[in-house]
């Protein structure tokens, strides 16, 4: 089981907070540091305010040496696909080929209103998302010296030099969500990884099964798509430590045990085992208290070796 660290800095974090946890995650042996792509908090004050996902990752590309970096997930409503492709390729070069692109439709209407970003209806967002996947992967795949053209309902590219090129070929693409038709089909066509975020074991297993069926329908080997989950983590050496960590993020231990990975290391290992049995190969550990670096060390030292 591959363990990655996943942060939600829109809830209140400076770049320095993110740098510290990314460096700590690398030192502890986690395979990746990921962050959300949001511009507005969800509860609380959100102070000191949001940080931009790709600006953050560009800086972390130079502050780290081995840990992989990515978004879970970039919102297709935030950036034009041509611009996004340039950003991702540049950060990939800056990191020496360690970037992964999680891409989604965008869903949080309030943040769009707060920062003047258009928020189309769901069908249009899905249509734009599908076109962005085709454009970004097409730009990356276009051989140097050739040009890329695309005409869709929402985007049109003419004679693009499709530059710069990322170091990786291809850049890993992550598609996630609980959609029953279009999401699995898009994952089967474009993704190297499918992510089921904050879902029960049963719902995660069903979502993975739909992606595997979509791969079969598309003539793709389903094993070429990594199955992952994202879950909040709240681990403690004993119950007192679990209670303390839950209180620090305004949650209850019982609720966290129900909806995430919470409890002693043994409890967390047992819950991860249930997700592994459902087909999950990788877990993004949602860490909400970015000041608690000891939490990362505990999971790395007492949970990871048992997986």
Helices and strands as residue ranges (DSSP letters): E 2-7, G 9-11, H 15-28, E 32-35, H 53-63, E 68-71, E 74-75, H 81-95, E 99-104, H 109-114, H 122-141, E 148-151, E 156-160, E 172-176, H 182-190, E 193-197, H 201-218, G 222-224, E 226-235, H 239-248, H 253-259, E 261-263, H 265-277, E 282-287, H 293-302, G 304-306
